[in-house]
Amino acid sequence: MRQLAAILFADMVGYTSLMQENEPLARLKRKRLKEVLEATISKFNGKVVQYYGDGSLSIFGSAIECVDSAISIQQQLQQEPKVSLRMGIHTGDVAIEDESIYGDGVNLASRIESLAVPGGIFISEKVYDEIRNQQNIQTREMGYFELKNVKLPVRIFAIANSGVTVPRRDELRGKTKQTNNRLAVLPFVNMSTDPENEYFSDGITEELLNALTRVEGLQVTSRTSAFAFKGKNTDIRDIAIQLNVDRILEGSVRKSGNRVRITAQLINAADGYHIWSESYDRNLTDIFEVQDEISSIIAGKLQDKMSAAEKTDYLVKAPIKNVAAYTHYLRGLHYLNKITPADSRKAIECFEEAIALEPNYAQAYARSAGAYSHLAVTGQMLPDTAFEVVKRYADKALQVDDTIAEGHIAKGSAYLFYDWKWKEAFDELQKAIELNPSAIDAYQLLGYYYLIMGQKLKAVEMLEEAEKIDPLSPVISQTLGNMYLFAGRYDEAIVQADKMLDLNPTMRISIEMKGWATGLKGDWETALTFFKEVHRLTNHPLKGLIGLGFGRSRRYVALAGGPPAAPDLSPAPGLRKSRARSTICRSSSPNLKASFPGVSTRRGTRSSTSTAPRSGRSARSR
């Protein structure tokens, strides 16, 4: 028999050594532990499934009751005779046969318990998502950990109620696989007298980040998550926990005329120790040499087998000699990262100015191509016009330098959104990730590729990987939620929506995603409350109505003849391009609009009842 359960592992600490030193006391404590376990677990509607030596395995139907039970047990065991117990909790699918229980959820709960400290209760992120709104339960995030025989890092939280031990993260050393290859590059502080030079310090940060992604074996947190801490006085240790990194690179930039001073320091996240620091006073013409020197030193500090002296390739190549062109390029990056259509157009202007000064500026061509692609797929520019430039600029960038990941991403986006050349799109995006494992846009586009191919689970896996690289990115979190929605994993989509709404309670796309997930689970009545809020927030009588209309129709059908089966609203292999664009660009109601072929990536529109193109081009069979 299989069932979804909250799994509690409990293990008595020091029982074996106590048996050798004082057997009567050991037996007394074990007896007391069993009595407390059975009485308390039963009180909270759980069941002790197995005893093994000095440990036990129990299951609950509710994660909240499981955590409440664990807290009560630890508090009781603080009384004499005290029993030192560590506990781990996870929720997952389990199989029960002949009084034996097994499954991946059981294995993970066991690993979490082994990570905990005496008197402590550790829970997985899945459990945390279920108890996070319980005011009587306090938690503290411990960060991500690589556990034995668990493929991906696991995010762990400690219960912090009275009577429960909460360790520091550095107290857990030796319990997990130790790595020193995870790095975050925080935004370098602009120390210039002119605040307008902010673009320059941000640009230097991004250039260093991109250079370090080329270091083999080094995992670098993506820009969006690192820049979430810009202007904030957050403790380095807290930043490391949230980003799941071991080292932090931070610094400052002061630009005055043609002189620049860059200060950088590499910090050990666990204790705040400065591993390395240096200041560079140079001419702007030497900026690429400074970036390469900093990147090489960091690589040498983090890789046992690599040092600046042994390095055979430059991490930062000097693509141009014109400092003015480079300044325009950095200003373009500044606007591009603001994402809005208006700023994307400003970014293009800056990149064009850089290209005018340096006609073979590959990075400027690649970034400009990406900006044009963004404007096209978000409906801000005619696709015919935009993608012609995307392909021309991407080709130019790769002709000059085929190692630029952004060039491959831009070209892949044209294949995916405009040409429908699926294999070519896949190859370009895979190449981008090979060149830059932190190229987050490539992961996102590959997620859409798998969705178009009907491989919904692969789409989810791709976005889950993206979230690990860029854990604080709102765009990635929202896209992952959409992928959960398409895959029919509605509870996980709701969790993603709640994460976004914690940051911004009025974020319409997240409220709407929660509405779709709730409705597709069968509760259209509750879903309608979310859709009504979406409509209210649009502040327009004719906008934000799709969810309301669809939800009311589903509720009407359910009342008239019983609840119908939830429709499969995800795109299938070979879908029309209009559906592909609708799937990708209309994220405010992703699961429904993906089913309506009313918008085309080409000029003009295509009727939902006719396959004849209206743009004047001949139809091509697919």
Sequence and secondary structure as in RCSB ss.txt:
>XXXX:A:sequence
MRQLAAILFADMVGYTSLMQENEPLARLKRKRLKEVLEATISKFNGKVVQYYGDGSLSIFGSAIECVDSAISIQQ
QLQQEPKVSLRMGIHTGDVAIEDESIYGDGVNLASRIESLAVPGGIFISEKVYDEIRNQQNIQTREMGYFELKNV
KLPVRIFAIANSGVTVPRRDELRGKTKQTNNRLAVLPFVNMSTDPENEYFSDGITEELLNALTRVEGLQVTSRTS
AFAFKGKNTDIRDIAIQLNVDRILEGSVRKSGNRVRITAQLINAADGYHIWSESYDRNLTDIFEVQDEISSIIAG
KLQDKMSAAEKTDYLVKAPIKNVAAYTHYLRGLHYLNKITPADSRKAIECFEEAIALEPNYAQAYARSAGAYSHL
AVTGQMLPDTAFEVVKRYADKALQVDDTIAEGHIAKGSAYLFYDWKWKEAFDELQKAIELNPSAIDAYQLLGYYY
LIMGQKLKAVEMLEEAEKIDPLSPVISQTLGNMYLFAGRYDEAIVQADKMLDLNPTMRISIEMKGWATGLKGDWE
TALTFFKEVHRLTNHPLKGLIGLGFGRSRRYVALAGGPPAAPDLSPAPGLRKSRARSTICRSSSPNLKASFPGVS
TRRGTRSSTSTAPRSGRSARSR
>XXXX:A:secstr
 EEEEEEEEEEETTHHHHHHH HHHHHHHHHHHHHHHHHHHHHTTEEEEEEETTEEEEEES HHHHHHHHHHHHH
HTTSSS   EEEEEEEEEEEEETTEEESHHHHHHHHHHHHS TT EEEEHHHHHHHTT TT  EEEEEEE  TT 
SS EEEEEE STTS    GGGGTTSS     EEEE   EE SSSGGGHHHHHHHHHHHHHHHTTSTT EE  HHH
HHTTTT    HHHHHHHHT SEEEEEEEEEETTEEEEEEEEEETTT  EEEEEEEEEEGGGHHHHHHHHHHHHHH
HH TT  TTT  S SS    S HHHHHHHHHHHHHHTT SHHHHHHHHHHHHHHHHH TT HHHHHHHHHHHHHH
HHTTSS HHHHHHHHHHHHHHHHHH TT HHHHHHHHHHIIIII  HHHHHHHHHHHHHH TT HHHHHHHHHHH
HHTT HHHHHHHHHHHHHHSTT HHHHHHHHHHHHHTT HHHHHHHHHHHHHH TT HHHHHHHHHHHHHTT HH
HHHHHHHHHHHHHTSTTSS HHHHHHHHHHHHHHHHS       S  TT  HHHHHHHHH TTSHHHHTT     
SSSS   TT    SSSS     
